[in-house]
Amino acid sequence: MSLTWHASPQRAALPIGDPTTGEVRIPVALYDLDVLQAEVPLVLSRTEAEALRDRLDVLLSGTLVPVPAGGTR
């Protein structure tokens, strides 16, 4: 079984939040290889969004190898 599906943030679409529930909606595009299959919101509770933010902070705090302009290492 080949795993060719992936999700990417939708271009020019910003996440939105509900101040009442704390819910966060992140517009994502779903692809099979590089063929767009659907555009859907990734819906996270406030707790899930905070956990994702915290994990991304760790990943982006210097532990990743920077990719130079042009995209090759």
N, C-alpha and C positions, 0 to 999 in steps of 0.2 A: 504494500500500500504506500503510495507516494503522498507525502504531506506537502502540498503546494499552496494551501490556503494561508493567507495572512491578512492582518488588518493594519490600516494606517489611518492617522488622523485625516479627516477631510480637509482639503486645502481651502484656505480662506474661511473656515468655519471655526468659531470659538466655542469652548465649553460654556455651558450656562448652569447656574445654580438656582435652587429653590430656597429662598431664605426661610420659608416656613418649615420645610421638612429637612433641609440640609442636603437634599438629593442633588447630585451633580450629573449632568448629561454631557457626554463627550461625543461629538459627531465623528463616526469612523466609517471608512470605506473598506469593504471586504473584497478581497481579490483571490482568484484562483490563478496561480502564476502571476501574470501581470494583467489579467483580464478582470475588469470591474464586475462584480457579481451583485453587490447591493451597497446601499448607504443606510446605516442604522445608527441610533444613539447607543453608546455604552452607558448604562445607567448604574451609578454607584451610590450607595448610601454615604452619609457623611463619614462614618467610620471607615468604610472601604476607601473613600477618596483620600482621607488623611493617611491611611496605611500606604496607599500607592504613592502619595507625595513623599512620605518619609523614606520609602524604599528608593524612589528616584533621586532624592537628595543624596543618599548614600552612594548610589551608582555614579552620580554626576560630580561627586566631590573629589575627583582626582583619581579614582580607581580605574576609570576607563582609559584605554589608549586613545589619544586624540587622532582623528583622521584628518590629514592635511587637505587643503583645497584640491579638488580634483577627485577625491574619494578613494584614493589608493594608499595603502600603507607601505 
